[in-house]
Amino acid sequence: MHFNIYLDDDTGARLTEAAKQAGENRNAVIRRAVQEWLARRGTPQWPEAVLSFSGEPEMPAFEAGRAHLGPANADPFA
């Protein structure tokens, strides 16, 4: 499948230089960038270490700090 894209002169020059430094052509760099973007789209951006974190065992639960609070007001601006 073929596409035409239009880049401003500065972006085009930067792309050409980056592709040259990577030893690839511009189409390969653009193709990889689109593939990486599509792979990330819709997936969590947090690292697995953050997603799997279940807390520190010696720390009290966050909700435990709410025990001294009264019930919420019906009017949030009251």
GUNUBA-419363 format. One line per field, with one value per residue: residue number from 1; z, x, y of N, C-alpha, C, CB in turn. Coordinates in nm, 3 decimals, always signed. Atoms other than C-alpha are relative to their C-alpha. Glycine has a CB too. Example, Ala and Ser with C-alpha at 12.3 -4.5 7.8 and 13.67 -1.06 7.14 Angstrom:
nr c(1,2)
n_w c(+0.000,-0.006)
n_u c(+0.089,-0.082)
n_v c(-0.119,-0.119)
ca_w c(+0.780,+0.714)
ca_u c(+1.230,+1.367)
ca_v c(-0.450,-0.106)
c_w c(+0.000,+0.073)
c_u c(+0.090,-0.077)
c_v c(+0.120,+0.109)
cb_w c(+0.125,-0.142)
cb_u c(-0.099,+0.041)
cb_v c(+0.003,+0.046)
***
This chain:
nr c(1,2,3,4,5,6,7,8,9,10,11,12,13,14,15,16,17,18,19,20,21,22,23,24,25,26,27,28,29,30,31,32,33,34,35,36,37,38,39,40,41,42,43,44,45,46,47,48,49,50,51,52,53,54,55,56,57,58,59,60,61,62,63,64,65,66,67,68,69,70,71,72,73,74,75,76,77,78)
n_w c(+0.000,+0.012,-0.054,+0.010,-0.117,+0.022,-0.118,+0.018,+0.039,-0.116,-0.037,+0.106,-0.011,-0.120,+0.033,+0.091,-0.077,-0.093,+0.078,+0.043,-0.118,-0.033,+0.111,+0.061,+0.080,-0.070,-0.004,-0.106,-0.130,-0.014,-0.017,-0.137,-0.093,+0.004,-0.064,-0.146,-0.048,+0.000,-0.106,-0.129,-0.004,-0.071,-0.105,-0.114,+0.012,-0.121,+0.005,-0.070,-0.143,-0.063,+0.010,-0.088,-0.137,-0.086,-0.123,-0.100,-0.104,-0.131,+0.010,-0.016,+0.121,+0.020,-0.051,-0.146,-0.039,+0.015,-0.112,-0.080,+0.080,-0.010,+0.127,+0.104,+0.010,+0.121,+0.089,-0.005,-0.020,-0.132)
n_u c(+0.086,-0.081,+0.056,-0.080,+0.008,-0.064,-0.071,-0.065,-0.140,-0.083,+0.028,-0.054,-0.146,-0.033,+0.028,-0.105,-0.124,+0.017,-0.003,-0.139,-0.076,+0.044,-0.033,+0.126,+0.060,+0.108,+0.121,-0.016,+0.014,+0.142,+0.075,-0.024,+0.065,+0.145,+0.022,-0.016,+0.113,+0.117,-0.016,+0.024,+0.133,+0.100,-0.059,-0.041,-0.130,-0.077,-0.083,+0.054,-0.033,+0.101,+0.129,+0.006,-0.029,+0.116,-0.016,-0.098,+0.074,-0.004,+0.069,+0.145,+0.077,+0.035,+0.135,-0.002,-0.012,+0.129,+0.086,+0.034,+0.081,+0.145,+0.063,-0.007,+0.116,+0.080,-0.040,-0.145,-0.049,+0.043)
n_v c(-0.117,-0.121,-0.123,-0.123,-0.087,-0.128,-0.048,-0.130,+0.016,+0.036,+0.138,+0.084,+0.002,+0.077,+0.139,+0.045,+0.015,+0.111,+0.124,+0.020,+0.044,+0.135,+0.089,+0.043,-0.105,-0.070,+0.083,+0.101,-0.069,-0.036,+0.125,+0.048,-0.093,+0.026,+0.131,-0.017,-0.079,+0.087,+0.101,-0.064,-0.059,+0.078,+0.083,-0.081,-0.064,+0.023,+0.121,+0.117,-0.010,-0.086,+0.068,+0.117,-0.041,+0.021,-0.077,+0.040,+0.072,-0.066,-0.129,+0.015,-0.024,-0.141,-0.023,-0.005,-0.139,-0.066,+0.036,-0.118,-0.093,+0.013,+0.036,-0.103,-0.089,+0.020,-0.108,-0.001,-0.136,-0.046)
ca_w c(+0.000,-0.090,+0.086,+0.029,+0.331,+0.340,+0.590,+0.649,+0.536,+0.886,+0.970,+0.634,+0.679,+1.030,+0.904,+0.623,+0.865,+1.123,+0.856,+0.726,+1.078,+1.128,+0.795,+0.668,+0.413,+0.511,+0.417,+0.653,+0.939,+0.877,+0.847,+1.179,+1.351,+1.237,+1.342,+1.689,+1.724,+1.628,+1.870,+2.158,+2.068,+2.312,+2.542,+2.890,+2.903,+3.253,+3.286,+3.405,+3.737,+3.810,+3.688,+3.903,+4.218,+4.501,+4.771,+5.062,+5.320,+5.617,+5.492,+5.609,+5.336,+5.189,+5.286,+5.654,+5.663,+5.589,+5.916,+6.086,+5.802,+5.828,+5.560,+5.232,+5.193,+4.946,+4.798,+4.699,+4.724,+5.077)
ca_u c(+0.000,+0.135,+0.075,+0.193,+0.276,+0.378,+0.635,+0.761,+1.119,+1.270,+1.097,+1.192,+1.557,+1.563,+1.404,+1.658,+1.947,+1.807,+1.752,+2.106,+2.249,+2.044,+2.161,+1.802,+1.594,+1.321,+1.041,+1.180,+1.201,+0.846,+0.714,+0.878,+0.749,+0.392,+0.420,+0.546,+0.271,+0.004,+0.147,+0.128,-0.215,-0.478,-0.233,-0.147,+0.143,+0.248,+0.539,+0.458,+0.634,+0.380,+0.080,+0.170,+0.253,+0.023,+0.152,+0.388,+0.280,+0.379,+0.196,-0.163,-0.424,-0.501,-0.865,-0.766,-0.691,-1.054,-1.191,-1.186,-1.376,-1.747,-1.998,-1.984,-2.212,-2.497,-2.389,-2.022,-1.993,-2.134)
ca_v c(+0.000,+0.342,+0.673,+1.027,+1.237,+1.598,+1.722,+2.071,+2.133,+2.113,+1.784,+1.638,+1.734,+1.589,+1.267,+1.239,+1.289,+1.044,+0.780,+0.830,+0.792,+0.474,+0.335,+0.312,+0.492,+0.737,+0.496,+0.231,+0.483,+0.606,+0.249,+0.150,+0.463,+0.392,+0.025,+0.126,+0.386,+0.134,-0.124,+0.127,+0.261,+0.143,-0.034,+0.085,+0.327,+0.226,-0.017,-0.370,-0.300,-0.025,-0.224,-0.525,-0.323,-0.429,-0.197,-0.214,-0.473,-0.256,+0.054,+0.103,+0.100,+0.443,+0.410,+0.369,+0.742,+0.822,+0.682,+1.024,+1.195,+1.262,+1.167,+1.358,+1.658,+1.626,+1.961,+1.941,+2.321,+2.341)
c_w c(+0.000,+0.055,-0.033,+0.129,-0.031,+0.133,-0.027,-0.023,+0.116,+0.040,-0.103,+0.007,+0.121,-0.023,-0.089,+0.076,+0.097,-0.073,-0.045,+0.116,+0.039,-0.109,-0.069,-0.094,+0.075,+0.009,+0.111,+0.137,+0.025,+0.026,+0.143,+0.102,+0.005,+0.066,+0.151,+0.058,+0.007,+0.109,+0.138,+0.016,+0.072,+0.106,+0.115,-0.020,+0.125,-0.016,+0.082,+0.150,+0.074,+0.000,+0.097,+0.147,+0.085,+0.135,+0.089,+0.115,+0.133,+0.000,+0.023,-0.132,-0.009,+0.063,+0.153,+0.050,-0.008,+0.121,+0.080,-0.077,+0.020,-0.135,-0.098,+0.000,-0.130,-0.104,+0.005,+0.023,+0.136,+0.096)
c_u c(+0.091,-0.077,+0.094,-0.018,+0.076,+0.058,+0.054,+0.149,+0.089,-0.020,+0.056,+0.151,+0.044,-0.023,+0.109,+0.129,-0.010,+0.005,+0.142,+0.084,-0.037,+0.035,-0.124,-0.049,-0.118,-0.127,+0.007,-0.020,-0.146,-0.084,+0.016,-0.069,-0.151,-0.031,+0.009,-0.117,-0.126,+0.007,-0.030,-0.142,-0.097,+0.057,+0.043,+0.141,+0.086,+0.086,-0.062,+0.028,-0.103,-0.135,-0.013,+0.025,-0.125,+0.015,+0.109,-0.073,-0.005,-0.068,-0.149,-0.070,-0.038,-0.135,-0.003,+0.010,-0.131,-0.091,-0.044,-0.085,-0.148,-0.057,+0.009,-0.126,-0.074,+0.037,+0.153,+0.060,-0.037,+0.118)
c_v c(+0.124,+0.119,+0.114,+0.076,+0.127,+0.048,+0.139,-0.023,-0.044,-0.146,-0.096,-0.013,-0.082,-0.149,-0.057,-0.026,-0.118,-0.134,-0.032,-0.053,-0.143,-0.100,-0.055,+0.108,+0.061,-0.085,-0.104,+0.063,+0.035,-0.125,-0.052,+0.090,-0.024,-0.134,+0.011,+0.078,-0.085,-0.106,+0.059,+0.049,-0.093,-0.093,+0.090,+0.055,-0.022,-0.125,-0.113,+0.007,+0.085,-0.071,-0.116,+0.035,-0.014,+0.070,-0.054,-0.066,+0.073,+0.137,-0.022,+0.030,+0.148,+0.033,+0.011,+0.144,+0.075,-0.022,+0.123,+0.101,-0.026,-0.039,+0.117,+0.083,-0.029,+0.106,+0.011,+0.139,+0.056,+0.002)
cb_w c(+0.123,-0.147,+0.153,-0.123,+0.129,-0.058,+0.041,+0.124,-0.056,+0.119,+0.015,-0.135,+0.011,+0.121,-0.068,-0.112,+0.078,+0.077,-0.122,-0.055,+0.118,+0.025,+0.050,+0.108,-0.138,-0.070,-0.135,-0.008,+0.003,-0.126,-0.101,+0.030,-0.041,-0.146,-0.053,+0.032,-0.092,-0.136,-0.002,+0.018,-0.141,-0.096,-0.055,+0.130,-0.027,+0.123,+0.052,-0.058,+0.018,-0.073,-0.141,-0.046,+0.005,+0.022,+0.076,+0.049,+0.020,+0.045,-0.138,+0.112,-0.004,-0.149,-0.046,+0.054,-0.086,-0.124,+0.092,+0.049,-0.148,+0.050,+0.022,-0.138,+0.006,+0.032,+0.040,-0.128,-0.108,+0.056)
cb_u c(-0.098,+0.039,-0.022,-0.041,+0.056,-0.100,+0.114,-0.024,+0.052,-0.030,-0.152,-0.040,+0.055,-0.083,-0.137,+0.024,+0.031,-0.133,-0.093,+0.059,-0.026,-0.150,+0.086,-0.106,-0.045,-0.032,-0.021,+0.138,+0.088,-0.051,+0.049,+0.151,+0.029,-0.051,+0.102,+0.133,-0.023,-0.015,+0.143,+0.095,-0.049,-0.078,+0.121,-0.006,-0.018,-0.094,+0.142,+0.060,+0.141,-0.010,-0.022,+0.100,+0.054,-0.023,-0.129,+0.084,+0.061,+0.143,+0.025,-0.053,-0.127,-0.001,-0.092,+0.117,+0.102,-0.069,+0.073,+0.128,+0.036,-0.064,-0.150,+0.023,+0.043,-0.152,-0.069,+0.054,-0.052,-0.112)
cb_v c(-0.001,+0.025,-0.010,+0.087,-0.070,+0.104,-0.098,+0.093,+0.130,+0.092,-0.023,+0.055,+0.143,+0.047,-0.013,+0.103,+0.130,+0.013,+0.010,+0.132,+0.094,-0.001,-0.114,-0.032,-0.054,+0.132,-0.069,-0.067,+0.128,+0.073,-0.107,-0.007,+0.146,+0.000,-0.103,+0.073,+0.123,-0.067,-0.057,+0.115,+0.031,-0.079,-0.084,-0.083,+0.148,-0.014,+0.031,-0.129,+0.059,+0.137,-0.049,-0.104,+0.145,-0.148,+0.003,+0.122,-0.135,+0.016,+0.067,+0.094,-0.088,+0.034,-0.112,-0.082,+0.068,-0.049,-0.098,+0.067,-0.011,+0.129,-0.041,-0.063,+0.149,+0.007,+0.137,-0.057,+0.091,-0.089)
***
